[in-house]
Amino acid sequence: MAMHATEIEALIKSALPDAQVSIEDLAGDGDHYAASVVSETFRGLSRVKQHQIVYAALRGRIGGELHALALQTSAPE
């Protein structure tokens, strides 16, 4: 069961309301996405911690409904 890009974006924005989120379906199958997330919340945090915040926002869907997510995170410049 695949996820839609809009659902991924909504989950991320629910946890990070200030985030600028860009989602790309890499394979056209609804299972393989790339996401770019920019949020002030990430300022001063390690890349690992930033990714953990995004994964937590997806509420355990990685590996299930969402097979793969290439993730790029940063604080605003």
C-alpha positions in Angstrom: 0.0 0.0 0.0 1.7 3.2 -1.2 1.7 6.7 0.3 0.9 9.8 -1.6 3.4 12.7 -1.6 0.8 15.0 -0.1 0.4 12.6 2.9 4.1 12.6 3.5 4.2 16.4 3.3 1.2 16.7 5.7 2.8 14.4 8.3 6.1 16.3 8.2 4.3 19.7 8.4 2.2 18.5 11.4 5.4 17.9 13.3 7.3 20.9 11.8 4.8 23.6 11.0 7.4 26.1 9.8 9.0 23.5 7.4 9.5 24.1 3.7 8.9 20.6 2.3 9.5 19.3 -1.2 8.6 15.7 -2.1 9.6 13.9 -5.3 8.3 10.5 -6.3 11.6 8.9 -7.6 10.1 5.8 -9.3 6.5 6.8 -10.0 5.3 3.9 -7.8 4.4 5.8 -4.6 7.0 3.8 -2.7 10.3 5.6 -3.4 10.5 9.2 -2.6 13.1 12.0 -2.1 12.2 14.7 0.4 13.9 18.0 1.2 12.9 19.5 4.5 14.1 23.0 5.7 13.1 24.0 9.2 14.4 26.4 11.9 14.0 23.5 14.3 17.0 21.9 12.7 19.4 24.8 13.6 22.3 23.5 15.6 21.3 19.9 15.4 23.3 17.1 13.8 22.2 15.7 10.5 21.3 12.4 12.3 19.1 14.2 14.8 17.4 16.2 12.0 16.6 12.9 10.2 15.3 11.3 13.4 12.8 14.2 13.8 11.5 13.7 10.3 11.3 9.9 10.7 9.4 10.4 13.9 7.0 12.6 12.1 6.3 9.8 9.6 5.1 7.7 12.5 6.6 4.3 11.7 5.6 4.3 8.0 9.2 3.9 6.7 9.6 0.3 5.6 5.9 -0.3 5.5 3.6 2.0 3.5 6.7 4.1 2.5 9.4 1.7 1.2 12.2 4.3 0.8 12.9 7.9 1.5 16.0 9.8 0.4 16.1 12.6 2.9 17.9 16.0 2.8 17.4 18.3 5.8 18.7 21.7 6.8 18.0 24.9 8.7 17.1 28.0 6.6 20.1 30.0 5.4 
